[in-house]
Amino acid sequence: MTASSILIALTLFQLKHLVADFWLQTPWMVDGKCRYAQAGGIAHAAIHIAGTAPILIWLAPSGSTGLAILAAEFLVHYHIDWMKARHAQRTGLTPEHRLFWGALGLDQALHQLTYIAILWWLALGPLTR
């Protein structure tokens, strides 16, 4: 992978995340995140995977590596969202609370670090050699 392809892919991940988390997410998905294995949270994570798939096709990892990345991203994304939603529910955090925004910021930072980890795995990981 070249530096240019990594930066383009990171940009694509950023745009995918914007669309999936802020434009395509519905109240049903948000409500489903705080209860483990509910359809709304699963559907939300699946939208993220659907957005990641074309980026991976462009990056062209091996089939097994691409599938492993999709599965890992699904699990990581789902659990980050579930933990944040569960925390907000248990503590009563709402947008009126300062800590709500800290939790949202941490949630978003963890998702962004997931994309960096994916690119790191593809650029330097043992499965690509």
TORPA-4810 file (N, C-alpha, C, O; in nm, 3 decimals):
<nodes>
NODE_1_0.085_-0.119_0.000_0.000_0.000_0.000_0.089_0.124_0.000_0.190_0.130_0.070_M
NODE_2_0.050_0.221_-0.079_0.122_0.346_-0.084_0.063_0.443_0.017_-0.049_0.423_0.066_T
NODE_3_0.137_0.548_0.048_0.086_0.651_0.138_-0.041_0.713_0.079_-0.135_0.743_0.152_A
NODE_4_-0.043_0.732_-0.052_-0.161_0.789_-0.116_-0.283_0.700_-0.101_-0.392_0.748_-0.071_S
NODE_5_-0.266_0.570_-0.122_-0.381_0.480_-0.110_-0.430_0.473_0.035_-0.550_0.461_0.058_S
NODE_6_-0.340_0.480_0.131_-0.380_0.482_0.272_-0.460_0.608_0.303_-0.564_0.600_0.370_I
NODE_7_-0.414_0.723_0.256_-0.485_0.848_0.283_-0.621_0.852_0.212_-0.719_0.902_0.268_L
NODE_8_-0.626_0.802_0.090_-0.755_0.796_0.018_-0.850_0.703_0.092_-0.967_0.737_0.112_I
NODE_9_-0.801_0.587_0.134_-0.886_0.492_0.207_-0.934_0.552_0.338_-1.050_0.536_0.374_A
NODE_10_-0.846_0.621_0.410_-0.888_0.683_0.536_-0.995_0.789_0.511_-1.089_0.801_0.589_L
NODE_11_-0.981_0.864_0.404_-1.084_0.962_0.367_-1.216_0.892_0.335_-1.322_0.938_0.378_T
NODE_12_-1.209_0.783_0.261_-1.330_0.708_0.229_-1.396_0.652_0.356_-1.518_0.654_0.368_L
NODE_13_-1.314_0.602_0.450_-1.369_0.555_0.577_-1.438_0.668_0.653_-1.544_0.648_0.713_F
NODE_14_-1.378_0.787_0.651_-1.438_0.902_0.719_-1.575_0.936_0.659_-1.672_0.958_0.731_Q
NODE_15_-1.581_0.940_0.527_-1.707_0.972_0.459_-1.811_0.862_0.483_-1.928_0.892_0.506_L
NODE_16_-1.768_0.737_0.477_-1.858_0.625_0.505_-1.915_0.637_0.645_-2.034_0.615_0.667_K
NODE_17_-1.830_0.672_0.739_-1.874_0.683_0.879_-1.974_0.796_0.896_-2.074_0.781_0.966_H
NODE_18_-1.950_0.907_0.833_-2.043_1.019_0.837_-2.180_0.977_0.787_-2.281_1.003_0.852_L
NODE_19_-2.184_0.913_0.672_-2.312_0.871_0.613_-2.380_0.767_0.702_-2.499_0.779_0.730_V
NODE_20_-2.307_0.666_0.745_-2.369_0.556_0.821_-2.413_0.600_0.960_-2.520_0.561_1.006_A
NODE_21_-2.331_0.682_1.028_-2.364_0.718_1.166_-2.459_0.836_1.178_-2.532_0.846_1.276_D
NODE_22_-2.458_0.925_1.080_-2.536_1.047_1.096_-2.647_1.066_0.994_-2.743_1.138_1.022_F
NODE_23_-2.638_1.005_0.878_-2.742_1.024_0.777_-2.833_0.903_0.763_-2.952_0.919_0.735_W
NODE_24_-2.780_0.783_0.782_-2.861_0.662_0.762_-2.912_0.600_0.892_-2.998_0.512_0.889_L
NODE_25_-2.861_0.645_1.004_-2.904_0.588_1.132_-3.043_0.641_1.168_-3.069_0.761_1.162_Q
NODE_26_-3.130_0.550_1.206_-3.267_0.586_1.240_-3.289_0.578_1.391_-3.208_0.518_1.461_T
NODE_27_-3.397_0.637_1.441_-3.428_0.623_1.584_-3.442_0.476_1.626_-3.403_0.441_1.738_P
NODE_28_-3.495_0.392_1.540_-3.507_0.249_1.569_-3.370_0.188_1.594_-3.354_0.105_1.685_W
NODE_29_-3.270_0.227_1.516_-3.134_0.177_1.535_-3.076_0.227_1.667_-3.016_0.150_1.742_M
NODE_30_-3.095_0.356_1.693_-3.044_0.414_1.818_-3.106_0.343_1.938_-3.035_0.307_2.033_V
NODE_31_-3.236_0.323_1.935_-3.305_0.256_2.046_-3.257_0.112_2.063_-3.253_0.062_2.175_D
NODE_32_-3.222_0.046_1.955_-3.180_-0.093_1.962_-3.039_-0.114_2.014_-3.001_-0.227_2.044_G
NODE_33_-2.963_-0.008_2.025_-2.823_-0.023_2.066_-2.806_-0.055_2.214_-2.708_-0.121_2.251_K
NODE_34_-2.897_-0.012_2.299_-2.875_-0.029_2.443_-2.917_-0.167_2.493_-2.889_-0.202_2.608_C
NODE_35_-2.983_-0.245_2.411_-3.020_-0.382_2.448_-2.941_-0.476_2.358_-2.949_-0.470_2.235_R
NODE_36_-2.866_-0.564_2.422_-2.773_-0.650_2.348_-2.847_-0.737_2.246_-2.952_-0.795_2.276_Y
NODE_37_-2.791_-0.746_2.127_-2.839_-0.832_2.018_-2.975_-0.790_1.963_-3.046_-0.873_1.906_A
NODE_38_-3.014_-0.665_1.980_-3.139_-0.617_1.922_-3.117_-0.582_1.775_-3.007_-0.543_1.735_Q
NODE_39_-3.220_-0.596_1.697_-3.211_-0.579_1.552_-3.162_-0.440_1.511_-3.087_-0.428_1.414_A
NODE_40_-3.203_-0.336_1.581_-3.164_-0.200_1.543_-3.014_-0.179_1.548_-2.955_-0.123_1.455_G
NODE_41_-2.951_-0.224_1.656_-2.806_-0.211_1.669_-2.732_-0.298_1.567_-2.630_-0.257_1.513_G
NODE_42_-2.786_-0.416_1.542_-2.725_-0.505_1.443_-2.737_-0.445_1.303_-2.642_-0.449_1.225_I
NODE_43_-2.853_-0.389_1.272_-2.873_-0.325_1.141_-2.778_-0.208_1.122_-2.723_-0.188_1.014_A
NODE_44_-2.758_-0.130_1.228_-2.667_-0.015_1.219_-2.525_-0.062_1.189_-2.458_-0.006_1.101_H
NODE_45_-2.478_-0.164_1.261_-2.343_-0.216_1.235_-2.333_-0.274_1.094_-2.229_-0.263_1.029_A
NODE_46_-2.441_-0.337_1.047_-2.442_-0.393_0.912_-2.430_-0.284_0.805_-2.366_-0.305_0.702_A
NODE_47_-2.491_-0.169_0.829_-2.478_-0.057_0.735_-2.331_-0.016_0.726_-2.281_0.015_0.618_I
NODE_48_-2.262_-0.015_0.839_-2.120_0.018_0.836_-2.041_-0.082_0.753_-1.953_-0.043_0.676_H
NODE_49_-2.073_-0.209_0.768_-2.003_-0.312_0.692_-2.031_-0.297_0.542_-1.943_-0.316_0.459_I
NODE_50_-2.155_-0.265_0.510_-2.191_-0.243_0.369_-2.111_-0.127_0.310_-2.079_-0.129_0.192_A
NODE_51_-2.081_-0.028_0.391_-1.999_0.084_0.343_-1.851_0.053_0.337_-1.779_0.109_0.254_G
NODE_52_-1.806_-0.036_0.422_-1.665_-0.075_0.422_-1.632_-0.168_0.306_-1.522_-0.163_0.251_T
NODE_53_-1.725_-0.252_0.268_-1.699_-0.352_0.163_-1.643_-0.292_0.034_-1.543_-0.343_-0.017_A
NODE_54_-1.702_-0.184_-0.021_-1.645_-0.130_-0.145_-1.505_-0.072_-0.126_-1.423_-0.075_-0.218_P
NODE_55_-1.477_-0.019_-0.008_-1.343_0.032_0.019_-1.244_-0.083_0.018_-1.134_-0.071_-0.037_I
NODE_56_-1.283_-0.195_0.078_-1.195_-0.312_0.079_-1.179_-0.370_-0.061_-1.070_-0.416_-0.096_L
NODE_57_-1.284_-0.368_-0.139_-1.272_-0.417_-0.277_-1.167_-0.333_-0.351_-1.086_-0.386_-0.426_I
NODE_58_-1.171_-0.202_-0.330_-1.073_-0.113_-0.393_-0.932_-0.142_-0.342_-0.836_-0.141_-0.419_W
NODE_59_-0.918_-0.168_-0.211_-0.786_-0.195_-0.153_-0.735_-0.334_-0.190_-0.614_-0.358_-0.186_L
NODE_60_-0.825_-0.425_-0.227_-0.794_-0.558_-0.279_-0.711_-0.647_-0.187_-0.610_-0.702_-0.231_A
NODE_61_-0.752_-0.663_-0.059_-0.685_-0.766_0.021_-0.731_-0.904_-0.026_-0.824_-0.914_-0.106_P
NODE_62_-0.666_-1.008_0.022_-0.712_-1.143_-0.013_-0.855_-1.160_0.038_-0.898_-1.089_0.129_S
NODE_63_-0.928_-1.254_-0.021_-1.067_-1.276_0.018_-1.083_-1.305_0.166_-1.173_-1.250_0.230_G
NODE_64_-0.997_-1.391_0.221_-1.010_-1.424_0.363_-0.975_-1.305_0.452_-1.037_-1.286_0.556_S
NODE_65_-0.877_-1.226_0.412_-0.843_-1.107_0.489_-0.957_-1.006_0.485_-0.992_-0.949_0.588_T
NODE_66_-1.016_-0.985_0.368_-1.129_-0.892_0.357_-1.246_-0.934_0.442_-1.308_-0.852_0.510_G
NODE_67_-1.278_-1.064_0.439_-1.390_-1.114_0.521_-1.359_-1.103_0.670_-1.447_-1.071_0.750_L
NODE_68_-1.234_-1.129_0.709_-1.196_-1.115_0.849_-1.207_-0.970_0.895_-1.251_-0.944_1.007_A
NODE_69_-1.168_-0.877_0.810_-1.179_-0.735_0.844_-1.325_-0.696_0.859_-1.360_-0.627_0.955_I
NODE_70_-1.410_-0.739_0.768_-1.553_-0.707_0.778_-1.613_-0.763_0.907_-1.688_-0.695_0.976_L
NODE_71_-1.579_-0.886_0.939_-1.631_-0.947_1.062_-1.580_-0.874_1.185_-1.655_-0.847_1.278_A
NODE_72_-1.451_-0.842_1.185_-1.394_-0.770_1.300_-1.455_-0.632_1.314_-1.488_-0.589_1.425_A
NODE_73_-1.470_-0.561_1.203_-1.529_-0.427_1.213_-1.673_-0.435_1.263_-1.714_-0.353_1.346_E
NODE_74_-1.748_-0.532_1.215_-1.886_-0.547_1.262_-1.888_-0.566_1.413_-1.961_-0.496_1.483_F
NODE_75_-1.808_-0.658_1.463_-1.807_-0.687_1.607_-1.759_-0.567_1.689_-1.818_-0.534_1.791_L
NODE_76_-1.653_-0.503_1.643_-1.599_-0.388_1.716_-1.698_-0.273_1.713_-1.725_-0.212_1.817_V
NODE_77_-1.752_-0.241_1.596_-1.846_-0.130_1.586_-1.969_-0.156_1.672_-2.012_-0.068_1.747_H
NODE_78_-2.025_-0.274_1.661_-2.144_-0.307_1.739_-2.118_-0.290_1.889_-2.199_-0.230_1.960_Y
NODE_79_-2.005_-0.342_1.937_-1.979_-0.338_2.080_-1.942_-0.199_2.131_-1.976_-0.165_2.244_H
NODE_80_-1.875_-0.119_2.052_-1.849_0.020_2.091_-1.983_0.091_2.109_-2.005_0.157_2.211_I
NODE_81_-2.071_0.077_2.012_-2.202_0.143_2.020_-2.284_0.091_2.137_-2.348_0.168_2.208_D
NODE_82_-2.284_-0.040_2.156_-2.362_-0.100_2.264_-2.312_-0.051_2.400_-2.392_-0.017_2.487_W
NODE_83_-2.179_-0.047_2.418_-2.125_-0.002_2.547_-2.159_0.144_2.573_-2.195_0.180_2.686_M
NODE_84_-2.149_0.229_2.470_-2.183_0.370_2.490_-2.332_0.386_2.521_-2.368_0.460_2.613_K
NODE_85_-2.417_0.319_2.446_-2.561_0.330_2.468_-2.600_0.277_2.605_-2.683_0.336_2.675_A
NODE_86_-2.541_0.165_2.643_-2.571_0.105_2.773_-2.525_0.198_2.886_-2.596_0.216_2.985_R
NODE_87_-2.407_0.258_2.870_-2.357_0.353_2.970_-2.451_0.473_2.982_-2.485_0.515_3.092_H
NODE_88_-2.492_0.527_2.869_-2.583_0.642_2.870_-2.715_0.605_2.936_-2.771_0.684_3.012_A
NODE_89_-2.765_0.487_2.907_-2.891_0.443_2.966_-2.878_0.426_3.117_-2.964_0.472_3.192_Q
NODE_90_-2.773_0.362_3.161_-2.754_0.335_3.304_-2.729_0.462_3.385_-2.770_0.470_3.500_R
NODE_91_-2.663_0.560_3.325_-2.629_0.682_3.397_-2.728_0.795_3.371_-2.720_0.900_3.435_T
NODE_92_-2.823_0.774_3.278_-2.920_0.877_3.247_-2.865_0.992_3.165_-2.922_1.101_3.164_G
NODE_93_-2.755_0.967_3.095_-2.695_1.074_3.014_-2.785_1.109_2.896_-2.837_1.021_2.828_L
NODE_94_-2.803_1.237_2.875_-2.875_1.290_2.760_-2.792_1.404_2.701_-2.695_1.447_2.764_T
NODE_95_-2.827_1.453_2.583_-2.749_1.562_2.524_-2.737_1.687_2.613_-2.650_1.771_2.589_P
NODE_96_-2.821_1.700_2.713_-2.811_1.814_2.804_-2.695_1.801_2.903_-2.655_1.899_2.965_E
NODE_97_-2.642_1.680_2.917_-2.532_1.655_3.010_-2.398_1.669_2.939_-2.380_1.624_2.826_H
NODE_98_-2.305_1.733_3.006_-2.171_1.750_2.951_-2.105_1.615_2.924_-2.039_1.597_2.822_R
NODE_99_-2.123_1.518_3.014_-2.060_1.388_2.998_-2.115_1.309_2.879_-2.047_1.222_2.826_L
NODE_100_-2.237_1.340_2.837_-2.291_1.276_2.716_-2.200_1.302_2.598_-2.171_1.212_2.519_F
NODE_101_-2.155_1.428_2.586_-2.072_1.466_2.471_-1.933_1.405_2.481_-1.871_1.374_2.380_W
NODE_102_-1.884_1.387_2.603_-1.758_1.316_2.621_-1.770_1.171_2.578_-1.680_1.117_2.513_G
NODE_103_-1.882_1.107_2.614_-1.906_0.968_2.574_-1.920_0.957_2.423_-1.867_0.864_2.363_A
NODE_104_-1.990_1.052_2.362_-2.004_1.052_2.216_-1.868_1.071_2.149_-1.837_1.004_2.051_L
NODE_105_-1.788_1.162_2.203_-1.654_1.184_2.147_-1.566_1.061_2.158_-1.494_1.028_2.064_G
NODE_106_-1.572_0.992_2.272_-1.495_0.869_2.289_-1.543_0.763_2.190_-1.461_0.694_2.128_L
NODE_107_-1.674_0.749_2.177_-1.733_0.655_2.081_-1.681_0.681_1.940_-1.637_0.589_1.871_D
NODE_108_-1.685_0.805_1.898_-1.641_0.839_1.763_-1.491_0.819_1.746_-1.446_0.773_1.641_Q
NODE_109_-1.413_0.852_1.849_-1.268_0.832_1.841_-1.234_0.683_1.828_-1.145_0.646_1.752_A
NODE_110_-1.305_0.598_1.903_-1.280_0.454_1.893_-1.314_0.401_1.754_-1.244_0.314_1.702_L
NODE_111_-1.421_0.452_1.695_-1.454_0.410_1.558_-1.344_0.454_1.461_-1.305_0.377_1.373_H
NODE_112_-1.294_0.575_1.476_-1.188_0.622_1.386_-1.061_0.541_1.405_-0.991_0.512_1.308_Q
NODE_113_-1.030_0.505_1.529_-0.913_0.421_1.553_-0.930_0.282_1.490_-0.831_0.219_1.453_L
NODE_114_-1.053_0.236_1.479_-1.080_0.109_1.411_-1.035_0.118_1.265_-0.976_0.023_1.213_T
NODE_115_-1.063_0.230_1.200_-1.024_0.245_1.060_-0.872_0.252_1.046_-0.816_0.198_0.950_Y
NODE_116_-0.807_0.317_1.140_-0.661_0.320_1.138_-0.606_0.178_1.158_-0.510_0.139_1.092_I
NODE_117_-0.668_0.102_1.248_-0.623_-0.036_1.271_-0.643_-0.122_1.146_-0.557_-0.205_1.114_A
NODE_118_-0.753_-0.102_1.076_-0.775_-0.177_0.951_-0.664_-0.147_0.851_-0.607_-0.239_0.792_I
NODE_119_-0.635_-0.021_0.833_-0.531_0.016_0.736_-0.393_-0.031_0.782_-0.311_-0.071_0.700_L
NODE_120_-0.369_-0.026_0.910_-0.242_-0.077_0.964_-0.231_-0.226_0.935_-0.126_-0.274_0.892_W
NODE_121_-0.340_-0.298_0.960_-0.342_-0.443_0.935_-0.312_-0.470_0.787_-0.232_-0.558_0.755_W
NODE_122_-0.375_-0.395_0.699_-0.354_-0.418_0.556_-0.213_-0.379_0.512_-0.154_-0.445_0.426_L
NODE_123_-0.159_-0.273_0.569_-0.028_-0.225_0.526_0.087_-0.305_0.588_0.189_-0.326_0.524_A
NODE_124_0.069_-0.349_0.713_0.181_-0.409_0.784_0.154_-0.546_0.842_0.246_-0.611_0.891_L
NODE_125_0.030_-0.591_0.837_-0.008_-0.714_0.904_0.047_-0.839_0.840_0.077_-0.840_0.721_G
NODE_126_0.061_-0.944_0.920_0.117_-1.070_0.869_0.026_-1.139_0.768_0.073_-1.220_0.689_P
NODE_127_-0.104_-1.107_0.769_-0.195_-1.173_0.674_-0.182_-1.119_0.532_-0.238_-1.176_0.438_L
NODE_128_-0.109_-1.009_0.515_-0.096_-0.952_0.380_0.036_-0.990_0.316_0.060_-0.953_0.201_T
NODE_129_0.121_-1.062_0.385_0.254_-1.096_0.330_0.253_-1.232_0.266_0.356_-1.277_0.215_R
</nodes>
